[in-house]
C-alpha cells in the first residue's frame, strides 16, 4: 500500500522524525510518502495555528489522489473531518488513534502534551470521540513543540517527570504522548516507567494498514459526503 503521512506544520526536521517513526512500525510493503505544507505555521500550538494549517493539509491530499490511506500527524487531529470529506481513503488522526489504542490497553490513561494552551483542544476531542471518561487527565509538560527538535533541551526530562506525576496523581495505567514530535521517545519512556506509552504516529500507521487490508473506506454518506466544490 501507499501511505501519505502529512505533518501539518512546515518544520521539515519534524517531518523527517515522523517519517522515521512510521518506518519503524510500517509493514515492509508499505510505501511511505511523508510531506508537509510549504506555507503555514512552523508548529501547531493552539486553535489559531490549527486554522492556519488546514488549507495546506487539504492541498496536499488533492496532490496525492492515488494513495491508499492518510495519516494526519498533528495530535490535535487538525483538519481531520475536512480531510475525510475530500477522499474516500481512510484518514486517521494520530490523536484519535492513540486514544483508542490506550483505551484498549488500560482502564485509565493520561495524556502528556506540550503547552497548556493545547489542553482544551485535546479535551474537546476526547469528548467528541466518546473517550473522556477513560482519560484521567490531559497534562501539559510546558515544552514548546519546536523544543522537541533541539537535542540540547531538557524536553525529555520534563516529559518524563510529567509521566511520573500522572502515574502517582492520576492513577494512570497508560500514557499517550500528545505531540508527533515526541514519537521517538515512546519506547524509552515506556521502559523507564513500566507502563504502555503510546505514540500516535505508530498507532495511526497500523490502523491505516489494517483498514487498507480489510478493504475499508470512508463513508460518503452524511457528514463525510464529498464537498460541493473541492
C-alpha positions as CSV (number, residue, x, y, z in Angstrom):
1,X,0.0,0.0,0.0
2,X,1.0,3.6,-0.4
3,X,0.6,5.7,2.8
4,X,0.6,9.5,2.8
5,X,1.8,10.9,6.1
6,X,1.1,14.6,6.5
7,X,2.9,16.8,9.0
8,X,0.6,19.8,9.0
9,X,3.3,22.3,10.1
10,X,6.2,23.5,7.9
11,X,9.1,22.2,10.0
12,X,11.0,19.7,7.8
13,X,13.0,18.2,10.6
14,X,9.8,17.2,12.4
15,X,8.5,15.7,9.1
16,X,11.7,13.6,9.0
17,X,11.3,12.5,12.6
18,X,7.7,11.5,11.9
19,X,8.8,9.6,8.8
20,X,11.4,7.7,10.8
21,X,8.7,6.7,13.4
22,X,6.4,5.5,10.6
23,X,9.2,3.4,9.1
24,X,9.9,1.8,12.4
25,X,6.4,0.1,12.6
26,X,5.2,0.0,8.9
27,X,5.0,-3.2,7.0
28,X,7.8,-3.9,4.6
29,X,5.5,-3.5,1.6
30,X,4.1,-0.1,2.7
31,X,5.4,2.8,0.7
32,X,5.6,6.0,2.8
33,X,5.2,9.5,1.5
34,X,6.0,12.0,4.3
35,X,5.2,15.6,3.4
36,X,4.5,19.0,4.9
37,X,3.0,22.2,3.5
38,X,5.3,24.9,2.2
39,X,3.2,27.6,3.8
40,X,1.7,27.8,7.3
41,X,2.8,27.7,10.9
42,X,6.2,26.2,12.0
43,X,4.4,24.5,14.8
44,X,0.8,23.9,15.9
45,X,0.2,25.3,19.4
46,X,-3.5,26.1,19.8
47,X,-6.6,26.9,17.8
48,X,-5.2,29.7,15.7
49,X,-2.3,27.6,14.4
50,X,-4.8,24.8,13.6
51,X,-6.9,27.0,11.4
52,X,-3.9,28.3,9.5
53,X,-2.6,24.8,8.5
54,X,-5.9,23.3,7.3
55,X,-5.7,24.7,3.7
56,X,-2.2,23.2,3.4
57,X,-3.4,19.8,4.5
58,X,-6.3,19.7,2.1
59,X,-4.0,20.8,-0.8
60,X,-1.6,18.0,-0.1
61,X,-4.4,15.5,-0.1
62,X,-5.5,16.8,-3.5
63,X,-1.9,16.5,-4.8
64,X,-1.8,12.8,-3.9
65,X,-5.1,11.2,-5.1
66,X,-3.6,7.7,-5.7
67,X,-2.6,7.0,-2.1
68,X,-4.3,4.2,-0.2
69,X,-4.6,5.9,3.2
70,X,-3.6,9.1,5.0
71,X,-2.1,9.8,8.4
72,X,-2.6,13.3,9.8
73,X,0.4,13.7,12.1
74,X,-0.8,16.5,14.4
75,X,-2.0,15.4,17.8
76,X,-4.9,17.9,17.7
77,X,-6.2,15.9,14.7
78,X,-6.2,19.2,12.8
79,X,-8.5,19.3,9.7
80,X,-9.4,15.6,10.2
81,X,-13.1,15.9,9.4
82,X,-12.5,18.1,6.4
83,X,-9.9,15.7,5.1
84,X,-12.3,12.8,5.3
85,X,-14.8,14.8,3.2
86,X,-12.1,15.2,0.5
87,X,-11.3,11.5,0.0
88,X,-12.9,8.1,0.5
89,X,-9.5,6.6,1.5
90,X,-9.0,6.0,5.3
91,X,-7.8,9.2,7.0
92,X,-6.5,8.7,10.6
93,X,-5.5,11.4,13.0
94,X,-2.7,10.5,15.4
95,X,-4.7,11.8,18.5
96,X,-7.8,9.7,17.8
97,X,-5.7,6.6,17.0
98,X,-3.6,6.9,20.2
99,X,-6.7,7.5,22.4
100,X,-8.4,4.3,21.0
101,X,-5.3,2.2,21.5
102,X,-4.8,3.4,25.1
103,X,-8.5,2.6,25.9
104,X,-7.8,-1.0,24.7
105,X,-4.7,-1.3,26.9
106,X,-5.8,0.3,30.1
107,X,-8.7,1.3,32.3
108,X,-7.5,4.9,32.7
109,X,-4.9,6.8,30.7
110,X,-3.4,10.2,30.9
111,X,-2.2,12.4,28.1
112,X,1.1,14.3,28.3
113,X,1.2,17.1,25.7
114,X,3.3,20.2,25.1
115,X,1.8,23.5,26.3
116,X,-1.2,24.3,28.5
117,X,-2.9,26.1,25.6
118,X,-3.2,22.8,23.8
119,X,-5.1,21.1,26.6
120,X,-8.6,22.4,25.8
121,X,-8.5,21.2,22.2
122,X,-7.4,17.7,23.3
123,X,-10.2,17.6,26.0
124,X,-12.7,18.6,23.3
125,X,-11.5,15.8,21.1
126,X,-11.8,13.2,23.8
127,X,-15.4,14.3,24.4
128,X,-16.1,14.1,20.7
129,X,-14.6,10.6,20.4
130,X,-16.6,9.4,23.5
131,X,-13.4,8.6,25.4
132,X,-13.2,11.4,28.0
133,X,-14.4,9.0,30.7
134,X,-11.4,6.8,30.1
135,X,-8.9,9.7,30.3
136,X,-7.8,10.6,33.8
137,X,-6.2,13.9,32.8
138,X,-4.6,15.8,30.0
139,X,-1.3,17.2,31.2
140,X,1.0,19.9,29.8
141,X,4.7,19.4,30.1
142,X,5.2,23.1,29.1
143,X,7.6,22.0,26.4
144,X,7.1,24.1,23.2
145,X,6.8,21.9,20.1
146,X,10.0,23.2,18.5
147,X,12.0,22.5,21.7
148,X,11.5,18.8,20.8
149,X,13.7,19.4,17.8
150,X,16.5,20.8,20.0
151,X,18.8,17.9,21.2
152,X,20.2,20.2,23.9
153,X,16.9,21.0,25.6
154,X,15.6,19.3,28.7
155,X,12.3,18.4,27.0
156,X,12.6,14.6,27.6
157,X,13.2,15.1,31.3
158,X,10.2,17.4,31.7
159,X,8.0,14.9,29.8
160,X,9.3,12.0,31.9
161,X,8.6,14.0,35.1
162,X,5.0,14.6,34.0
163,X,4.5,10.9,33.3
164,X,5.7,10.1,36.8
165,X,3.3,12.6,38.2
166,X,0.4,11.1,36.1
167,X,1.1,7.7,37.5
168,X,1.1,8.9,41.1
169,X,-1.6,11.5,41.0
170,X,-3.9,10.3,38.2
171,X,-3.5,6.5,38.8
172,X,-2.8,6.4,35.0
173,X,-2.3,2.9,33.7
174,X,-1.1,4.1,30.3
175,X,0.3,7.3,28.8
176,X,-0.5,8.9,25.5
177,X,2.2,11.3,24.2
178,X,0.4,14.3,22.9
179,X,2.6,15.5,20.1
180,X,4.0,14.0,16.9
181,X,7.4,15.5,17.8
182,X,7.5,13.1,20.8
183,X,7.3,10.0,18.6
184,X,10.9,8.9,19.1
185,X,10.5,9.0,22.9
186,X,7.7,6.4,23.4
187,X,9.6,3.2,23.8
188,X,12.3,4.5,26.1
189,X,9.7,6.2,28.3
190,X,7.7,3.0,28.5
191,X,10.7,1.1,29.6
192,X,11.6,3.8,32.1
193,X,8.2,4.0,33.8
194,X,6.9,0.4,33.4
195,X,3.6,1.1,31.6
196,X,2.4,1.5,28.0
197,X,3.5,4.8,26.5
198,X,1.8,5.3,23.2
199,X,2.9,7.3,20.2
200,X,0.0,8.3,17.9
201,X,2.1,8.2,14.8
202,X,2.8,4.5,15.2
203,X,-0.9,3.8,16.2
204,X,-2.3,5.7,13.2
205,X,0.1,3.9,10.8
206,X,-1.0,0.5,11.9
207,X,-4.7,1.5,11.8
208,X,-4.3,2.7,8.3
209,X,-2.6,-0.5,7.2
210,X,-5.3,-2.6,8.9
211,X,-8.2,-0.7,7.3
212,X,-6.5,-1.0,3.9
213,X,-6.0,-4.7,4.3
214,X,-9.7,-5.0,5.2
215,X,-10.8,-3.0,2.1
216,X,-12.4,-0.3,4.2
217,X,-13.1,3.2,3.0
218,X,-14.5,6.4,4.5
219,X,-18.3,6.7,4.2
220,X,-19.6,9.1,1.5
221,X,-22.9,9.5,3.3
222,X,-23.9,12.2,5.8
223,X,-21.2,14.3,7.4
224,X,-18.3,12.9,5.2
225,X,-20.1,13.4,1.9
226,X,-17.8,15.0,-0.7
227,X,-17.7,18.8,-0.8
228,X,-19.8,20.6,-3.4
229,X,-16.7,22.3,-4.7
230,X,-13.3,20.7,-4.0
